[in-house]
């Protein structure tokens, strides 16, 4: 299922095509494609080139780790994620390697890496759905996450499926119209809350 964004000005077609479905096929993700999305994350820019990200990958074939990853998800996410072929726990290093002091932008850099991963997935015909709904402390304990590393999201990765594979309540959300805040609500100039003059003739949706 394709659900391209209705943008107010042209953007790259991969960005327009990217969205977060809940309907996934059980078809496995090929090893080369999984490595490709992780390689895309690897080449993300980061402050001081710290590369403060890590991934715990749980393909369905690795049943013990997959079930453990599924178990830390919120019930509402577990409902649909049980069919996903790959679950990935993302983690950010919250301290600078050399000084050991707090790295304020570690989670930001992980977010950039996640964006690279997701766009690469889209280019390969895959879908990704990033979830904040999981038990962080359970994940930390189950996967022996060391101090200084913060579990941030779980990414569902795989091939999309038709919405009729979902329970009715989720099916309605899957088919719903995509929306975003207009640029005027978050692109400012001069001071907070003052829309940039750049947007005066904009018709953002």
N, C-alpha and C positions, 0 to 999 in steps of 0.2 A: 504494500500500500504506500503510495506517495502522497505527501501532504505539504507541498512547497509553500513557503512563506509568501504572503502578499506584501511586498516591500514598497515603501514610498519612493525609493530611488534604487536603481539597479545595484545588486551585490553579486558576488561570485555564486554560480549556480550550486556549488557544493554547500555553501553556507545557507542558501535558500532551501535546499533539499533536506538539510539536517533537521531532524526532530526526534522526539523521545517517545517511541511507541511502547505499549505494554504487550502487544500481541507479537510473540516470537515463535518461529518454527523451532522444532527440536533438531533440525539439521545441524551437524557439527560444524564448527568454524575450522577451516583448513589451517594447518600449522603455519604455512607461509603467510597467510593473511593475519593471523594472530601476532606473529613476529613483526609483521609490517606495521601494525598499529602501535606496538610497543616501541619500535624503532622511531616512529614519528614523535612519540613522547620524548624519547631520548634526545632528540635534536631541538628541543625547546630552549629558548633563551632563558637565562636565570641570573639573578643578581650575584656578582662575583663568580659566576660560573659554578656555583655550588651544586646545582642540580639536586635540589632538596626534595626529591620524590622517590617513592618506592611503590611497588605493586605486588600484591599477593594474588596470584592467578589460580583460579579454581575451575578448570574445565569439567563438564559433566562426567567425562570418562574417569576422572579422578574422584570417584564417588565419595570417599571419606571427606576430602577437603570441600567438595561441592556441597555436601549436606551440612557441613560445619558452617560454611558461608551462608547458606540458605537459613540456617537456624538463627543467625544473629540479625536477620532482617526483621523489620516491623511486619506485623501480620498482614497489613494492607499491601505491602510489597511482595511478601512471600506468596500471596495468592496467585500472582501472575508470573513471578520470577522463577517458579519451580520448573517452568518449561524452557528457560533460557539455557543455551549451550555453554556459556562462559560467564562466570561472575568474577569481578576483579575488585579487590579492596585497595583503595588508593590511600597513601600515607604521605604526610609532609614532615620533613625534618624541621623542628622549630628552634634549633640552635645552630649557630655558625660552627663549622667544623673545627677551626683553629682556636677561636677564643672561647667557645662554649657558652657564649652569651646569646640572649634571645634573638632569633632571626624573624623580624617583623614581617618579612615578605615571603617566608617559606611557603605559606598556604597559597599566597598569590601565584607563586611560581608553579606550584602543583596544579593550580587552576589553568594556567597557560598550557601545561603539559597535557592536561585532560582535554583541552580544546583541540590541540594537535591530534591527539589520539582519536577523538570523535570525528574530526573532519577527514582524517585518513580512513577511518572505518567507512564513512559515507562514500568515499571515492572507490571503495572496494565492494560496494553493494551491501555493506553490513549496516545494522542499526545499533545504536547505543542509547541506553537510558541510565542516567546518573541519579543515584539515590542518596539522600541524606538520612532517610528513615531506616536506621539500624541501631543496634545497641553497641555503642562505642566501647564501653568497658568489657562487654562480653567478647567483642572482637579482639580487644587488646589482650585479654587473658587467653582466649582460645588459640590465637596465632602467635603468642609470645612476643608481642611488640615491645621493643626496648624503650627505655626512657629517652625522651627527646624526640620521639616520633609520635605523630598524632594521626589516628585513623580519621579520614575526612569523608569519603563517600564509598559506595559500592557501585560499580558500573556493570550493568547487564549488557552483554555483547552477543550479537548473533544475527541471523537472517529474520527479517520481518515476516509476519503471517497476517492473514485476513482477520479483521476485527471480530468476526463471528466465532472465533476460537476463544474469546473472552467471556466471562460472566456478564450478564446484561448491564449491570451498573458500570462496569469498566468499559464495556462496548460503547456506551453513550459518550464517555469521555474521549475514547479513541477517535470517534467520528466528529467530535466537536470542532468548531472553528478555532484556529490558532489566533492568538492576539498578543500584542505587546504595547507597552506604554508609548505614547507619542514622544518624539525627540524633545519636544518643548518641556517635558516633565523632568528631563535629566541632563540636558545640554545647556549649560549656563555660561554667562559672560559677565565679568566685572564683579559680581557678587553672587552668593548663593540665591537661587530662586529666580534670577533674572534670565529669561531665555536669551540665548545668543542671537544677535542680529542675523547670523547665518541662516536662521530658520524662518525669517519673516515671510517668505513665500512658500514655505514648506507645507506639504499636505500629508505629513506622516500619519500612519495608522497605528 
